[in-house]
Amino acid sequence: MIVDPATTALMAKDDTVYDEHGEPMQAPPSYDAAVGGANISGQYVPEAAAKAQDVKVPPPSDPYSAGQPLPPQAAQMPATVVYNYINPTTGERIVSLLPPDHPQMVCLQQGGHVPRSKYGILGVLAAIFWFPLGIGLCLLDRKVYCERCGVMLDEGVC
């Protein structure tokens, strides 16, 4: 917008676009004018050629409803066995894919894990060389495993 300092009214800027010859450009023709005389390929039906009542739509073909045999079935996967357990300590119902003889399920059925501590080599060396303070470092380097199922119960700090 250009403001005329003599008046308080706003004046619009000239938005005319000019081509390379300096003449003002014109708007493009409408779509109907552009394709009016052209041949349109494809399934084009002029308005007067067919009415909705004259158009016949074939019924959807279902190859299995016409008495044809069913296609051969792919190899069936065996049914998945699901085991139900009840946690003896909490009474909670647990559904699992693990069989009852799996080590983790044995721990669940027995009511808990059997903990076993393993100490890292750095913790043992620290306990030997820096005896009173090294014992604390050795306890920081401890990992606790379940002896029965092998799950890590406590990783320690290090």
Salt bridges, closest charged atoms under 4 A:
GLU20 OE2 - HIS21 NE2 3.67
